[in-house]
């Protein structure tokens, strides 16, 4: 899923009575600039803009077939109810999508907030994508579904009541960890967590209290992990919680967790106080996997050497 932002600075209306902004000399135009999150390919679109009763004499303000991308800005009028309709959506590779049935219409209130119903778009070969948009304080976010999601925070918002980069447990003492997932699309068909990687790193230490999945949710999905280490660890371990979810197509991601255990609460046995973000922890995790793989290959190679030459 690609997600990009419209940073909206509203037009300030002074005077004028024309229907089109191109014929009005008295509207002070301020730009709505597009910026993209992450490193996903840049998309563009054509939009129709309509602001109701925005001009003198209660005339509407309209602008049609306006290109909107990271290099091109659009306008709306401050303190007016406006709508933005996506009439055409083009990927970075030039593949163009048009509404399959009805176009997505984002309705924005006078205070700059609003949301849309998701809209399905198709290209010339009937491949489909689904778009969804919402706005808060004149900042619009548009989400593109059914594309591979490289970063789980682009599709699901994740939080925990525990610092997962420095998790400590006392052996044979269950520690509950609340995980909260929230969809950025407005809803998700389902979401499931899998603790098999955690238990392969530290056997029999991890379990789930209650359900391990949520279905058809729009708000919080709460899943409770239980860390109940059966023995102490030497240093701290890094592993991952596997997460899968469906937002039109099956997506998977990993949430890294660094943890240790001891017979008592002892600073020398707790994980390092250096905190890592998810990306750094994942790099550390995959680096450790590569080291283990290289060591295994070296050991295997050594075992094939003749005992005597």
C-alpha positions in Angstrom: 0.0 0.0 0.0 1.3 3.4 -0.9 0.3 6.2 1.3 0.8 9.9 0.5 -0.1 13.2 2.0 -1.7 16.4 0.8 -0.4 19.2 3.0 -3.3 21.6 2.6 -3.0 25.4 3.0 -6.5 26.7 2.2 -7.2 29.5 -0.3 -8.2 32.7 1.4 -11.3 34.1 -0.3 -11.3 37.9 -0.8 -13.8 39.0 -3.4 -15.1 37.7 -6.7 -18.2 36.1 -8.3 -16.8 33.9 -11.1 -17.6 30.2 -11.2 -14.1 29.2 -12.2 -10.8 30.1 -10.4 -9.2 30.7 -13.7 -11.5 33.7 -14.4 -11.4 35.2 -10.9 -8.7 37.9 -10.3 -9.6 38.4 -6.7 -9.1 35.0 -5.1 -5.8 34.7 -3.3 -4.6 31.2 -4.1 -2.5 29.3 -1.7 -1.2 25.9 -2.7 -2.0 22.4 -1.5 1.3 20.6 -1.9 1.7 16.8 -2.1 4.5 15.0 -0.2 4.9 11.2 -0.2 5.8 9.0 2.8 8.6 6.4 2.6 10.3 5.6 -0.7 7.3 4.2 -2.6 6.9 5.1 -6.3 5.2 8.5 -6.9 1.7 8.4 -8.2 -0.4 11.2 -9.6 -4.0 11.9 -10.3 -6.5 14.1 -12.0 -9.1 15.6 -9.6 -12.2 17.8 -9.8 -12.6 20.4 -7.0 -15.9 21.8 -5.9 -16.4 24.3 -3.1 -20.1 25.1 -2.4 -21.3 28.7 -2.0 -17.7 29.8 -1.9 -18.0 32.9 -4.1 -20.1 36.1 -3.7 -23.7 35.7 -4.5 -23.5 32.1 -3.1 -21.9 30.9 -6.3 -20.0 27.6 -6.3 -16.3 27.4 -7.0 -15.1 24.7 -9.4 -11.9 23.5 -11.0 -11.9 20.4 -13.2 -9.3 17.9 -14.4 -6.5 19.3 -12.3 -3.3 17.3 -12.1 -2.2 16.6 -8.5 1.3 15.2 -7.7 4.5 16.0 -5.8 5.4 18.7 -8.4 1.9 20.2 -8.9 -0.4 21.9 -6.4 -4.1 22.4 -6.2 -6.4 24.8 -4.3 -9.5 24.9 -2.2 -11.2 27.9 -0.5 -11.0 28.4 3.3 -14.1 28.1 5.5 -16.1 26.4 2.7 -17.4 22.9 2.3 -15.4 21.4 -0.5 -15.1 18.1 -2.3 -12.2 16.5 -4.2 -13.1 13.8 -6.8 -10.4 11.6 -8.2 -11.3 11.1 -11.8 -8.0 9.4 -12.9 -5.2 7.8 -11.0 -1.8 7.1 -12.6 1.1 5.0 -11.2 4.7 6.0 -11.6 5.1 3.5 -14.5 2.4 5.3 -16.4 -0.3 2.7 -15.7 -3.6 4.6 -15.6 -6.7 3.7 -13.6 -10.2 5.1 -13.9 -13.3 4.6 -11.6 -14.8 1.1 -12.0 -18.2 2.3 -10.9 -18.2 5.6 -8.9 -15.1 7.8 -8.3 -13.8 8.4 -4.9 -15.1 11.7 -3.5 -13.4 13.2 -0.4 -15.8 15.7 1.3 -14.0 18.3 3.4 -15.9 20.4 6.0 -15.3 24.0 6.7 -12.9 23.0 9.4 -10.8 21.0 7.0 -11.8 17.5 8.1 -13.5 14.6 6.3 -13.4 11.2 4.9 -14.4 9.2 1.8 -15.9 5.9 1.0 -13.3 3.6 -0.7 -13.4 3.6 -4.5 -12.4 0.9 -6.9 -10.4 1.8 -10.0 -9.4 -0.3 -13.0 -6.9 -0.1 -15.8 -7.2 -1.1 -19.5 -6.7 -4.7 -18.6 -9.2 -4.7 -15.8 -6.6 -4.9 -13.0 -8.0 -3.1 -10.0 -6.8 -1.0 -7.1 -8.8 0.5 -4.2 -8.3 4.1 -3.0 -9.4 5.6 0.3 -8.9 9.1 1.6 -9.5 11.1 4.8 -8.6 14.6 6.0 -7.7 16.2 9.4 -7.0 19.9 9.8 -6.7 20.4 6.1 -4.2 17.6 5.7 -5.4 14.9 3.4 -4.1 11.3 3.3 -4.8 9.0 0.3 -4.2 5.3 0.6 -3.7 2.9 -2.3 -4.6 -0.8 -1.5 -3.8 -4.1 -3.2 -0.1 -3.2 -3.7 2.7 -4.8 -1.8 3.3 -3.2 1.6 7.0 -2.8 2.5 6.5 -1.1 5.8 3.9 -2.4 8.2 3.2 1.1 9.6 1.9 2.0 6.2 -1.0 -0.3 6.6 -1.4 -0.8 10.3 -0.7 1.5 13.2 1.0 -0.4 16.0 1.6 0.3 19.7 2.4 -1.6 22.9 2.3 -0.9 26.6 5.8 -2.5 26.8 9.1 -1.4 25.4 9.7 -4.2 22.9 13.3 -3.1 22.3 14.2 -3.8 25.9 11.9 -6.5 27.4 12.9 -8.2 30.6 11.2 -11.1 32.4 11.8 -13.2 35.6 11.8 -16.9 35.0 8.5 -18.7 35.7 6.8 -15.4 36.2 4.3 -14.5 33.4 4.6 -11.0 32.0 1.7 -9.8 29.9 2.3 -7.6 26.9 -0.6 -5.7 25.2 -0.3 -5.1 21.5 -2.7 -2.7 19.8 -3.2 -2.7 16.0 -5.3 -0.1 14.2 -5.9 0.0 10.4 -4.8 3.1 8.5 -7.3 2.2 5.7 -10.4 2.6 7.9 -10.8 -1.2 8.2 -9.1 -4.5 7.8 -10.6 -7.9 6.9 -8.5 -9.8 9.4 -5.2 -9.7 11.3 -3.3 -12.6 12.8 -0.1 -12.8 14.9 2.2 -15.9 14.9 4.6 -16.5 17.8 6.4 -19.5 16.3 9.6 -17.4 15.6 9.7 -16.2 19.2 9.4 -19.7 20.5 12.0 -21.1 18.2 14.4 -18.4 19.5 13.5 -19.0 23.2 11.6 -22.3 23.4 8.4 -22.4 25.5 8.7 -18.8 26.7 5.9 -17.3 24.6 2.1 -17.7 24.5 -1.0 -15.7 23.6 -3.7 -15.0 26.1 -7.1 -15.0 24.4 -7.5 -14.7 20.6 -4.6 -14.4 18.3 -6.5 -12.6 15.6 -9.1 -9.9 14.8 -11.6 -9.9 11.9 -13.4 -7.1 10.2 -12.2 -4.3 12.5 -12.1 -0.6 12.1 -10.8 0.4 15.6 -8.4 -1.2 18.0 -7.4 -4.8 17.7 -5.9 -5.9 21.0 -3.8 -9.0 21.2 -2.0 -10.0 24.5 1.3 -11.8 24.4 2.6 -13.6 27.5 6.3 -13.9 28.2 6.9 -16.6 30.7 10.6 -17.6 30.5 11.4 -21.1 31.8 15.1 -20.3 32.2 17.6 -17.5 32.3 19.2 -16.2 29.1 22.8 -15.3 28.4 22.6 -11.7 27.2 19.6 -10.5 25.3 17.9 -12.3 22.4 16.2 -10.8 19.3 13.4 -12.4 17.5 10.2 -11.4 15.6 6.5 -11.6 15.9 5.0 -12.5 12.5 1.9 -10.5 11.5 -0.4 -11.2 8.6 -3.4 -9.3 7.5 -5.8 -9.0 4.6 -6.7 -5.6 3.1 -7.8 -6.9 -0.3 -4.8 -9.1 -0.6 -2.7 -11.0 1.9 0.1 -9.0 3.5 2.8 -10.1 6.0 5.3 -8.2 8.2 7.5 -8.7 11.2 7.7 -6.9 14.5 11.1 -7.3 16.2 11.3 -7.9 20.0 14.5 -7.9 22.1 14.2 -9.7 25.4 16.1 -11.4 28.3 15.3 -13.3 31.5 16.8 -13.9 34.8 16.1 -15.6 38.2 15.7 -12.1 39.8 15.5 -8.5 38.8 19.1 -7.7 38.2 20.4 -4.8 36.2 23.3 -6.9 34.9 20.9 -9.3 33.3 18.4 -6.9 31.8 18.6 -6.0 28.1 20.8 -3.1 27.1 19.4 0.3 27.9 20.1 1.4 24.3 16.7 1.6 22.6 16.4 0.6 19.0 13.5 1.4 16.6 11.8 -1.3 14.7 14.0 -0.9 11.6 17.2 -1.1 13.6 16.0 -4.1 15.5 15.0 -5.9 12.3 18.5 -5.2 10.8 20.1 -6.6 14.0 17.8 -9.7 13.8 18.5 -10.4 10.2 22.2 -9.8 10.7 22.2 -12.4 13.5 20.4 -14.9 11.2 23.1 -14.3 8.6 25.8 -14.8 11.1 24.2 -18.1 12.3 23.9 -19.2 8.7 27.6 -18.4 8.0 28.7 -20.2 11.1 26.6 -23.3 10.2 28.2 -23.4 6.7 31.7 -23.0 8.2 31.1 -25.8 10.7 29.7 -28.0 8.0 32.7 -27.3 5.8 35.1 -28.1 8.7 33.3 -31.4 9.4 33.9 -32.5 5.8 37.7 -32.2 6.2 39.6 -35.5 6.4 40.7 -36.4 9.9 44.2 -37.0 8.7 46.1 -35.9 5.7 
